[in-house]
Amino acid sequence: MIQVEDVYKSFGDFPALAGVSFTVADGRATALLGPNGAGKTTLMRTLVGLLKRDRGAVSIDGVDPDKDPMGARRNVGLLTDQFGLYERLTTREYLEYFGQINRMDKAGIKRRIEEVTELLGLGEFLDRHCKGFSQGQRIKVALARTLLHRPRNLLLDEPTRGLDVMSTRALRRALTKLREDGCSIILATHVMQEVTNLCDDVIVIANGRTVAQDTPLQLCEQTGIANLEDAFVHLVGTEEGIAA
Ligand SMILES: Nc1ncnc2c1ncn2[C@@H]1O[C@H](COP(=O)(O)OP(=O)(O)OP(=O)(O)O)[C@@H](O)[C@H]1O
C-alpha cells in the first residue's frame, strides 16, 4: 500500500510538487496522469527516496523512504526513463547482479530470470551484451530488473514507450496478474488506452498538485464528460501531453 500526504518538493525556487496526496491500496492499478512537467517523475523519485521531500508524509507498506530508503526500495520496483543498463554485461549477468543486490539466493535468481524471460520475451537477447540494444530491448531489460525481486509495489514511469504491440500486450497481461496477486501499481502514462485497459483508479496531477483521484467512471461523472480523455483535459485545463 502506498500513502502520500501533502508532499512538497522544490528545485531551487521552483515547486515541482506542491501538495500531492493520494492512497493506492493493495491489488489496485492506478494511472498517474498529468501534462508534461506536472511532476509525475519527481513524485516517483520522491516515493522511493531518490529525492528527499521538503514536506509531507510518504508510507510504502508502512516504511518511510526518507527514513529507510533501502527498506522502502525492497518493497518497490521503480522503472523510470533512466534505465541504467550496464553495457558490458549481458542481460542475464545484469539481472543476476540486481538479484544479488536484492539479496535473492542463487537458485531463486535463476528461477526468476527464467520467469521474467518468458514473461517479457527476453530469450533472444538474454545472453547478449546490453551495448547497442534497441529502445524496446532496453526497456524490457529494465522492466525485468524492476520485477525480478517480486516487489509488492510497482512505480512505472511510461513503461510502454518504445514497446511493440506484442510486448505492450505481454506487459499488460503481466501487470494484470501482478495486480491480482495483490501488488499496488502506479503507472504514469499519456496513453488513455492504457488507463482504460488496465487501471482501476486515476490520479490527476497538474502543477505539482493532486487535482483528482477516482475511478475513470467517477471522473467522467464528476466532470459530466463521457470520454476520459476529455474529462482529463477539463480537469487540467490543457491539451498538452496526451497521446491517442
Ligand atoms: N533536477 C531538477 N532540477 C530542476 N528542475 C527539475 C528537476 N527535475 C524536474 N524538474 C522540473 O520539475 C517539473 C516536474 O518535472 P517532472 O519530470 O516530474 O514532470 P513529468 O510530469 O514527469 O513530465 P513529463 O510528462 O514531461 O515526463 C518540471 O518543470 C521540471 O522541469
PDBQT file of the ligand as one rigid body, heavy atoms in Angstrom, charges set to zero:
ROOT
HETATM    1  N1  LIG A 301      16.523  18.096 -11.141  1.00  0.00    +0.000 N 
HETATM    2  C1  LIG A 301      15.707  19.085 -11.477  1.00  0.00    +0.000 A 
HETATM    3  N2  LIG A 301      16.116  20.374 -11.409  1.00  0.00    +0.000 NA
HETATM    4  C2  LIG A 301      15.278  21.391 -11.743  1.00  0.00    +0.000 A 
HETATM    5  N3  LIG A 301      14.010  21.219 -12.146  1.00  0.00    +0.000 NA
HETATM    6  C3  LIG A 301      13.551  19.970 -12.239  1.00  0.00    +0.000 A 
HETATM    7  C4  LIG A 301      14.370  18.836 -11.915  1.00  0.00    +0.000 A 
HETATM    8  N4  LIG A 301      13.630  17.707 -12.098  1.00  0.00    +0.000 NA
HETATM    9  C5  LIG A 301      12.418  18.127 -12.523  1.00  0.00    +0.000 A 
HETATM   10  N5  LIG A 301      12.376  19.470 -12.609  1.00  0.00    +0.000 N 
HETATM   11  C6  LIG A 301      11.212  20.279 -13.009  1.00  0.00    +0.000 C 
HETATM   12  O1  LIG A 301      10.094  19.864 -12.235  1.00  0.00    +0.000 OA
HETATM   13  C7  LIG A 301       8.916  19.841 -13.032  1.00  0.00    +0.000 C 
HETATM   14  C8  LIG A 301       8.315  18.448 -12.991  1.00  0.00    +0.000 C 
HETATM   15  O2  LIG A 301       9.141  17.576 -13.765  1.00  0.00    +0.000 OA
HETATM   16  P1  LIG A 301       8.802  16.029 -13.932  1.00  0.00    +0.000 P 
HETATM   17  O3  LIG A 301       9.919  15.402 -14.697  1.00  0.00    +0.000 OA
HETATM   18  O4  LIG A 301       8.480  15.465 -12.609  1.00  0.00    +0.000 OA
HETATM   19  O5  LIG A 301       7.477  16.099 -14.826  1.00  0.00    +0.000 OA
HETATM   20  P2  LIG A 301       6.635  14.938 -15.516  1.00  0.00    +0.000 P 
HETATM   21  O6  LIG A 301       5.231  15.102 -15.057  1.00  0.00    +0.000 OA
HETATM   22  O7  LIG A 301       7.281  13.613 -15.277  1.00  0.00    +0.000 OA
HETATM   23  O8  LIG A 301       6.724  15.364 -17.049  1.00  0.00    +0.000 OA
HETATM   24  P3  LIG A 301       6.713  14.511 -18.424  1.00  0.00    +0.000 P 
HETATM   25  O9  LIG A 301       5.288  14.113 -18.688  1.00  0.00    +0.000 OA
HETATM   26  O10 LIG A 301       7.174  15.542 -19.408  1.00  0.00    +0.000 OA
HETATM   27  O11 LIG A 301       7.662  13.356 -18.280  1.00  0.00    +0.000 OA
HETATM   28  C9  LIG A 301       9.333  20.285 -14.435  1.00  0.00    +0.000 C 
HETATM   29  O12 LIG A 301       9.046  21.671 -14.576  1.00  0.00    +0.000 OA
HETATM   30  C10 LIG A 301      10.830  20.045 -14.450  1.00  0.00    +0.000 C 
HETATM   31  O13 LIG A 301      11.498  20.938 -15.329  1.00  0.00    +0.000 OA
ENDROOT
TORSDOF 0
